[in-house]
Amino acid sequence: MFTLGTDRAYLYAHPEQELTADEQNRFDSVLAERARGVPAQYITGHQEFWGLDFIVTPDVLIPRPETEHVIETVLELASDHNKALRIVDVGTGSGCIAIALAKELPEAEIHATDISSSALQVACTNAARLEVETRIQFHHTDLLVGLSPPFDFVISNPPYVGESETDSVQLEVRKFEPRSAVFAGPTGLEVISRLIPLAHHVLKPGGWLVIEISGTIVDRTKQLFTNWESLEVTSDLQSIPRVVRACKPRLFDANVI
């Protein structure tokens, strides 16, 4: 499909078609890249996420099905809020989370941050391709630095793998995906431990922080949530803890009494 620039239906409909010399060379080149471990998504330049087609390059993490649980969690929580939400996606990468939410929550004001200018270029390209570029404000910054609160949601798929886990990570991930988007530091908690207090500062009372995590850090991550309420962890389809949510406590209102 990639070599010929066609879809699957075309391949089935034309089984007799033979590759030209140029097409065969391109096909062989692609196979060689894949054989040395280059992810197929970086070869084709595309990855599907939430039913949308995203451009991906080696500057961004490849969107994964597990991250869709983040979208599901936010949509579940957003159903209890008014529709004029302020949302920020921290470490947006390809923009998959921010763009998916822009599609699902058309009345929301969405911001997206990344410390990598190259990643932001990819995210902006995807936003334009998927016709939500006017709905998302992109910021070149570290986590939440410089953003104007308050927000209803802070969302992130941060780097959460520890350097000690390097050998357990797939070869194609540790060799080809951006290291800063995968590895957080020695323990895997370095970015999350910074993000949690920053999120608490910028969220409205009753606002939510939603983070993707892994099973290896779930217990240590939960210990970081002091001065939060409604802490809950959701597992993915493989029963691996994948998404943690927590609510900033609502302000005490004496008038309610």
C-alpha positions as YAML, in Angstrom:
chain: A
units: angstrom
residues:
- id: 1
  name: MET
  ca: [0.00, 0.00, 0.00]
- id: 2
  name: PHE
  ca: [2.74, 2.47, 0.95]
- id: 3
  name: THR
  ca: [4.94, 1.62, -2.03]
- id: 4
  name: LEU
  ca: [2.12, 2.01, -4.55]
- id: 5
  name: GLY
  ca: [0.29, 4.81, -2.76]
- id: 6
  name: THR
  ca: [-2.95, 2.81, -2.79]
- id: 7
  name: ASP
  ca: [-5.42, 1.43, -0.29]
- id: 8
  name: ARG
  ca: [-6.02, -2.18, 0.69]
- id: 9
  name: ALA
  ca: [-9.03, -2.52, -1.61]
- id: 10
  name: TYR
  ca: [-6.85, -1.68, -4.62]
- id: 11
  name: LEU
  ca: [-4.38, -4.45, -3.75]
- id: 12
  name: TYR
  ca: [-7.15, -7.04, -3.54]
- id: 13
  name: ALA
  ca: [-8.73, -5.80, -6.76]
- id: 14
  name: HIS
  ca: [-5.45, -5.95, -8.76]
- id: 15
  name: PRO
  ca: [-3.62, -9.14, -7.72]
- id: 16
  name: GLU
  ca: [-2.06, -9.43, -11.16]
- id: 17
  name: GLN
  ca: [-0.21, -6.11, -10.97]
- id: 18
  name: GLU
  ca: [3.57, -6.39, -11.03]
- id: 19
  name: LEU
  ca: [5.89, -3.79, -9.56]
- id: 20
  name: THR
  ca: [7.94, -1.63, -11.85]
- id: 21
  name: ALA
  ca: [11.68, -1.49, -11.27]
- id: 22
  name: ASP
  ca: [11.33, 1.80, -9.35]
- id: 23
  name: GLU
  ca: [8.50, 0.40, -7.23]
- id: 24
  name: GLN
  ca: [10.48, -2.74, -6.49]
- id: 25
  name: ASN
  ca: [13.48, -0.67, -5.40]
- id: 26
  name: ARG
  ca: [11.27, 1.40, -3.13]
- id: 27
  name: PHE
  ca: [9.68, -1.73, -1.68]
- id: 28
  name: ASP
  ca: [13.09, -3.31, -1.03]
- id: 29
  name: SER
  ca: [14.29, -0.11, 0.62]
- id: 30
  name: VAL
  ca: [11.26, -0.05, 2.91]
- id: 31
  name: LEU
  ca: [11.78, -3.70, 3.86]
- id: 32
  name: ALA
  ca: [15.41, -3.02, 4.67]
- id: 33
  name: GLU
  ca: [14.43, -0.14, 6.96]
- id: 34
  name: ARG
  ca: [11.88, -2.27, 8.76]
- id: 35
  name: ALA
  ca: [14.35, -5.16, 9.04]
- id: 36
  name: ARG
  ca: [16.79, -2.97, 10.95]
- id: 37
  name: GLY
  ca: [14.03, -2.07, 13.41]
- id: 38
  name: VAL
  ca: [12.68, 1.24, 12.16]
- id: 39
  name: PRO
  ca: [9.00, 1.40, 13.24]
- id: 40
  name: ALA
  ca: [6.59, 1.05, 10.33]
- id: 41
  name: GLN
  ca: [4.94, 4.31, 11.38]
- id: 42
  name: TYR
  ca: [8.16, 6.26, 10.84]
- id: 43
  name: ILE
  ca: [8.59, 4.61, 7.45]
- id: 44
  name: THR
  ca: [5.09, 5.40, 6.21]
- id: 45
  name: GLY
  ca: [4.85, 8.63, 8.21]
- id: 46
  name: HIS
  ca: [1.36, 7.83, 9.51]
- id: 47
  name: GLN
  ca: [-0.42, 6.31, 12.51]
- id: 48
  name: GLU
  ca: [-4.12, 5.97, 13.30]
- id: 49
  name: PHE
  ca: [-5.37, 7.21, 16.69]
- id: 50
  name: TRP
  ca: [-8.96, 7.67, 17.82]
- id: 51
  name: GLY
  ca: [-10.10, 7.02, 14.26]
- id: 52
  name: LEU
  ca: [-7.94, 9.86, 12.93]
- id: 53
  name: ASP
  ca: [-4.89, 9.72, 10.69]
- id: 54
  name: PHE
  ca: [-1.83, 11.39, 12.22]
- id: 55
  name: ILE
  ca: [1.47, 12.27, 10.62]
- id: 56
  name: VAL
  ca: [4.35, 10.98, 12.73]
- id: 57
  name: THR
  ca: [8.09, 11.55, 12.45]
- id: 58
  name: PRO
  ca: [11.05, 10.48, 14.62]
- id: 59
  name: ASP
  ca: [10.56, 13.81, 16.45]
- id: 60
  name: VAL
  ca: [7.43, 12.49, 18.17]
- id: 61
  name: LEU
  ca: [6.30, 9.44, 20.09]
- id: 62
  name: ILE
  ca: [4.14, 7.10, 18.01]
- id: 63
  name: PRO
  ca: [0.52, 7.31, 19.26]
- id: 64
  name: ARG
  ca: [-0.60, 4.05, 20.85]
- id: 65
  name: PRO
  ca: [-4.02, 2.47, 21.40]
- id: 66
  name: GLU
  ca: [-3.46, 2.50, 25.18]
- id: 67
  name: THR
  ca: [-3.44, 6.29, 25.15]
- id: 68
  name: GLU
  ca: [-7.03, 6.25, 23.92]
- id: 69
  name: HIS
  ca: [-7.96, 5.38, 27.52]
- id: 70
  name: VAL
  ca: [-6.84, 8.93, 28.39]
- id: 71
  name: ILE
  ca: [-9.39, 10.32, 25.93]
- id: 72
  name: GLU
  ca: [-12.10, 8.03, 27.31]
- id: 73
  name: THR
  ca: [-11.35, 9.17, 30.87]
- id: 74
  name: VAL
  ca: [-11.50, 12.86, 29.99]
- id: 75
  name: LEU
  ca: [-14.77, 12.48, 28.07]
- id: 76
  name: GLU
  ca: [-16.29, 10.61, 31.00]
- id: 77
  name: LEU
  ca: [-15.30, 13.36, 33.43]
- id: 78
  name: ALA
  ca: [-16.22, 16.16, 31.02]
- id: 79
  name: SER
  ca: [-19.81, 14.94, 30.88]
- id: 80
  name: ASP
  ca: [-20.24, 16.32, 34.41]
- id: 81
  name: HIS
  ca: [-18.97, 19.80, 33.45]
- id: 82
  name: ASN
  ca: [-20.33, 22.59, 31.35]
- id: 83
  name: LYS
  ca: [-19.20, 22.50, 27.74]
- id: 84
  name: ALA
  ca: [-17.03, 25.65, 27.82]
- id: 85
  name: LEU
  ca: [-14.03, 23.81, 29.24]
- id: 86
  name: ARG
  ca: [-10.40, 24.97, 29.37]
- id: 87
  name: ILE
  ca: [-8.10, 22.02, 28.70]
- id: 88
  name: VAL
  ca: [-4.32, 21.75, 28.41]
- id: 89
  name: ASP
  ca: [-2.44, 18.76, 26.97]
- id: 90
  name: VAL
  ca: [1.07, 18.71, 28.40]
- id: 91
  name: GLY
  ca: [3.81, 17.21, 26.22]
- id: 92
  name: THR
  ca: [1.53, 17.01, 23.20]
- id: 93
  name: GLY
  ca: [4.02, 15.34, 20.81]
- id: 94
  name: SER
  ca: [2.09, 14.53, 17.63]
- id: 95
  name: GLY
  ca: [-0.90, 16.39, 19.06]
- id: 96
  name: CYS
  ca: [-3.02, 13.23, 19.16]
- id: 97
  name: ILE
  ca: [-4.64, 13.87, 22.57]
- id: 98
  name: ALA
  ca: [-5.35, 17.56, 22.01]
- id: 99
  name: ILE
  ca: [-6.69, 16.99, 18.50]
- id: 100
  name: ALA
  ca: [-8.89, 14.05, 19.48]
- id: 101
  name: LEU
  ca: [-10.40, 16.16, 22.27]
- id: 102
  name: ALA
  ca: [-10.88, 19.11, 19.92]
- id: 103
  name: LYS
  ca: [-12.92, 16.81, 17.70]
- id: 104
  name: GLU
  ca: [-14.96, 15.44, 20.61]
- id: 105
  name: LEU
  ca: [-15.44, 18.68, 22.56]
- id: 106
  name: PRO
  ca: [-16.03, 21.39, 19.95]
- id: 107
  name: GLU
  ca: [-16.87, 24.07, 22.53]
- id: 108
  name: ALA
  ca: [-13.73, 23.56, 24.61]
- id: 109
  name: GLU
  ca: [-10.75, 25.91, 24.65]
- id: 110
  name: ILE
  ca: [-7.74, 23.66, 24.18]
- id: 111
  name: HIS
  ca: [-4.07, 24.38, 24.78]
- id: 112
  name: ALA
  ca: [-1.13, 22.08, 24.05]
- id: 113
  name: THR
  ca: [2.48, 22.36, 25.22]
- id: 114
  name: ASP
  ca: [5.76, 20.72, 24.35]
- id: 115
  name: ILE
  ca: [9.38, 21.45, 25.15]
- id: 116
  name: SER
  ca: [10.38, 20.27, 21.66]
- id: 117
  name: SER
  ca: [9.90, 22.78, 18.86]
- id: 118
  name: SER
  ca: [10.20, 19.95, 16.33]
- id: 119
  name: ALA
  ca: [7.37, 18.05, 17.99]
- id: 120
  name: LEU
  ca: [5.21, 21.16, 17.99]
- id: 121
  name: GLN
  ca: [5.73, 21.52, 14.25]
- id: 122
  name: VAL
  ca: [4.36, 18.01, 13.77]
- id: 123
  name: ALA
  ca: [1.43, 18.74, 16.10]
- id: 124
  name: CYS
  ca: [0.60, 21.95, 14.25]
- id: 125
  name: THR
  ca: [0.71, 20.09, 10.93]
- id: 126
  name: ASN
  ca: [-1.68, 17.47, 12.25]
- id: 127
  name: ALA
  ca: [-4.04, 20.10, 13.62]
- id: 128
  name: ALA
  ca: [-4.16, 21.79, 10.21]
- id: 129
  name: ARG
  ca: [-4.67, 18.49, 8.34]
- id: 130
  name: LEU
  ca: [-7.51, 17.53, 10.69]
- id: 131
  name: GLU
  ca: [-9.04, 21.02, 10.54]
- id: 132
  name: VAL
  ca: [-8.79, 21.99, 14.20]
- id: 133
  name: GLU
  ca: [-5.87, 24.43, 13.98]
- id: 134
  name: THR
  ca: [-8.11, 27.33, 15.07]
- id: 135
  name: ARG
  ca: [-9.28, 25.36, 18.09]
- id: 136
  name: ILE
  ca: [-5.90, 24.61, 19.69]
- id: 137
  name: GLN
  ca: [-3.32, 27.05, 21.03]
- id: 138
  name: PHE
  ca: [0.18, 25.55, 20.92]
- id: 139
  name: HIS
  ca: [2.87, 26.65, 23.39]
- id: 140
  name: HIS
  ca: [6.62, 25.98, 23.23]
- id: 141
  name: THR
  ca: [7.33, 25.59, 26.93]
- id: 142
  name: ASP
  ca: [8.32, 23.19, 29.70]
- id: 143
  name: LEU
  ca: [5.21, 21.50, 31.14]
- id: 144
  name: LEU
  ca: [2.88, 24.35, 32.21]
- id: 145
  name: VAL
  ca: [5.34, 27.22, 32.50]
- id: 146
  name: GLY
  ca: [3.90, 30.52, 31.32]
- id: 147
  name: LEU
  ca: [0.30, 29.37, 30.84]
- id: 148
  name: SER
  ca: [-2.53, 31.43, 32.27]
- id: 149
  name: PRO
  ca: [-4.77, 29.55, 34.72]
- id: 150
  name: PRO
  ca: [-7.30, 28.35, 35.57]
- id: 151
  name: PHE
  ca: [-7.98, 25.12, 33.66]
- id: 152
  name: ASP
  ca: [-10.69, 22.49, 34.02]
- id: 153
  name: PHE
  ca: [-8.40, 19.69, 32.85]
- id: 154
  name: VAL
  ca: [-4.67, 19.10, 32.76]
- id: 155
  name: ILE
  ca: [-3.90, 16.03, 30.65]
- id: 156
  name: SER
  ca: [-0.60, 14.38, 29.86]
- id: 157
  name: ASN
  ca: [1.07, 11.32, 28.43]
- id: 158
  name: PRO
  ca: [4.47, 12.18, 29.94]
- id: 159
  name: PRO
  ca: [7.71, 10.21, 29.76]
- id: 160
  name: TYR
  ca: [7.35, 7.66, 32.55]
- id: 161
  name: VAL
  ca: [9.94, 4.95, 31.90]
- id: 162
  name: GLY
  ca: [12.92, 4.80, 34.24]
- id: 163
  name: GLU
  ca: [16.47, 4.44, 32.97]
- id: 164
  name: SER
  ca: [16.70, 1.23, 35.00]
- id: 165
  name: GLU
  ca: [13.99, -0.25, 32.77]
- id: 166
  name: THR
  ca: [15.89, 0.36, 29.54]
- id: 167
  name: ASP
  ca: [16.55, -3.31, 28.82]
- id: 168
  name: SER
  ca: [12.86, -4.16, 29.18]
- id: 169
  name: VAL
  ca: [11.79, -1.61, 26.57]
- id: 170
  name: GLN
  ca: [11.32, -2.82, 23.00]
- id: 171
  name: LEU
  ca: [14.41, -2.32, 20.86]
- id: 172
  name: GLU
  ca: [12.57, -0.25, 18.25]
- id: 173
  name: VAL
  ca: [11.26, 2.05, 20.99]
- id: 174
  name: ARG
  ca: [14.54, 2.73, 22.75]
- id: 175
  name: LYS
  ca: [16.51, 2.93, 19.51]
- id: 176
  name: PHE
  ca: [14.23, 5.00, 17.28]
- id: 177
  name: GLU
  ca: [11.60, 6.89, 19.29]
- id: 178
  name: PRO
  ca: [12.60, 10.22, 20.90]
- id: 179
  name: ARG
  ca: [14.34, 9.31, 24.15]
- id: 180
  name: SER
  ca: [13.08, 12.41, 25.94]
- id: 181
  name: ALA
  ca: [9.48, 11.31, 25.26]
- id: 182
  name: VAL
  ca: [10.06, 7.81, 26.65]
- id: 183
  name: PHE
  ca: [12.53, 8.03, 29.53]
- id: 184
  name: ALA
  ca: [11.88, 10.41, 32.42]
- id: 185
  name: GLY
  ca: [15.10, 9.81, 34.36]
- id: 186
  name: PRO
  ca: [16.47, 7.23, 36.80]
- id: 187
  name: THR
  ca: [13.12, 6.34, 38.41]
- id: 188
  name: GLY
  ca: [10.52, 7.20, 35.76]
- id: 189
  name: LEU
  ca: [8.82, 9.67, 38.10]
- id: 190
  name: GLU
  ca: [10.94, 12.73, 37.39]
- id: 191
  name: VAL
  ca: [8.48, 14.44, 35.03]
- id: 192
  name: ILE
  ca: [5.31, 13.31, 36.81]
- id: 193
  name: SER
  ca: [6.60, 14.52, 40.19]
- id: 194
  name: ARG
  ca: [7.08, 18.00, 38.68]
- id: 195
  name: LEU
  ca: [3.78, 18.00, 36.81]
- id: 196
  name: ILE
  ca: [1.48, 17.12, 39.72]
- id: 197
  name: PRO
  ca: [2.12, 20.26, 41.85]
- id: 198
  name: LEU
  ca: [2.13, 22.49, 38.76]
- id: 199
  name: ALA
  ca: [-1.24, 21.05, 37.71]
- id: 200
  name: HIS
  ca: [-2.61, 21.61, 41.20]
- id: 201
  name: HIS
  ca: [-1.64, 25.27, 40.88]
- id: 202
  name: VAL
  ca: [-3.30, 25.91, 37.49]
- id: 203
  name: LEU
  ca: [-6.47, 23.83, 37.92]
- id: 204
  name: LYS
  ca: [-9.77, 25.23, 39.07]
- id: 205
  name: PRO
  ca: [-11.15, 23.80, 42.31]
- id: 206
  name: GLY
  ca: [-12.89, 20.65, 41.13]
- id: 207
  name: GLY
  ca: [-10.62, 20.43, 38.08]
- id: 208
  name: TRP
  ca: [-9.01, 17.17, 37.01]
- id: 209
  name: LEU
  ca: [-5.50, 15.94, 36.31]
- id: 210
  name: VAL
  ca: [-5.40, 12.92, 33.99]
- id: 211
  name: ILE
  ca: [-2.06, 11.20, 33.35]
- id: 212
  name: GLU
  ca: [-0.99, 8.10, 31.46]
- id: 213
  name: ILE
  ca: [1.29, 5.85, 33.52]
- id: 214
  name: SER
  ca: [2.64, 2.30, 33.56]
- id: 215
  name: GLY
  ca: [2.17, -0.57, 35.97]
- id: 216
  name: THR
  ca: [5.74, -0.30, 37.22]
- id: 217
  name: ILE
  ca: [5.19, 3.16, 38.70]
- id: 218
  name: VAL
  ca: [1.53, 3.07, 39.71]
- id: 219
  name: ASP
  ca: [2.06, 2.75, 43.47]
- id: 220
  name: ARG
  ca: [4.81, 5.36, 43.60]
- id: 221
  name: THR
  ca: [2.71, 7.72, 41.46]
- id: 222
  name: LYS
  ca: [-0.29, 7.43, 43.79]
- id: 223
  name: GLN
  ca: [1.92, 8.45, 46.72]
- id: 224
  name: LEU
  ca: [2.63, 11.78, 45.02]
- id: 225
  name: PHE
  ca: [-1.03, 12.83, 45.10]
- id: 226
  name: THR
  ca: [-1.21, 14.66, 48.41]
- id: 227
  name: ASN
  ca: [-3.91, 17.35, 48.72]
- id: 228
  name: TRP
  ca: [-5.99, 15.76, 45.97]
- id: 229
  name: GLU
  ca: [-9.29, 13.86, 46.05]
- id: 230
  name: SER
  ca: [-11.11, 11.19, 44.01]
- id: 231
  name: LEU
  ca: [-7.84, 9.48, 43.07]
- id: 232
  name: GLU
  ca: [-8.51, 6.56, 40.73]
- id: 233
  name: VAL
  ca: [-6.46, 4.35, 38.42]
- id: 234
  name: THR
  ca: [-7.90, 2.79, 35.25]
- id: 235
  name: SER
  ca: [-6.35, -0.29, 33.64]
- id: 236
  name: ASP
  ca: [-6.01, -0.89, 29.92]
- id: 237
  name: LEU
  ca: [-7.36, -3.88, 27.99]
- id: 238
  name: GLN
  ca: [-4.39, -5.97, 29.18]
- id: 239
  name: SER
  ca: [-5.29, -5.18, 32.81]
- id: 240
  name: ILE
  ca: [-2.19, -2.99, 33.16]
- id: 241
  name: PRO
  ca: [-2.67, 0.21, 35.22]
- id: 242
  name: ARG
  ca: [-2.68, 2.89, 32.55]
- id: 243
  name: VAL
  ca: [-4.49, 6.11, 33.51]
- id: 244
  name: VAL
  ca: [-4.52, 7.93, 36.83]
- id: 245
  name: ARG
  ca: [-7.04, 10.67, 37.55]
- id: 246
  name: ALA
  ca: [-7.32, 13.00, 40.52]
- id: 247
  name: CYS
  ca: [-9.45, 16.02, 41.37]
- id: 248
  name: LYS
  ca: [-8.28, 19.27, 42.91]
- id: 249
  name: PRO
  ca: [-10.41, 19.73, 46.07]
- id: 250
  name: ARG
  ca: [-13.33, 22.11, 45.73]
- id: 251
  name: LEU
  ca: [-13.26, 25.27, 47.80]
- id: 252
  name: PHE
  ca: [-15.23, 25.18, 51.03]
- id: 253
  name: ASP
  ca: [-18.39, 27.26, 50.62]
- id: 254
  name: ALA
  ca: [-19.82, 28.47, 53.95]
- id: 255
  name: ASN
  ca: [-22.99, 29.61, 52.18]
- id: 256
  name: VAL
  ca: [-23.94, 25.98, 51.52]
- id: 257
  name: ILE
  ca: [-24.46, 25.38, 55.25]
...
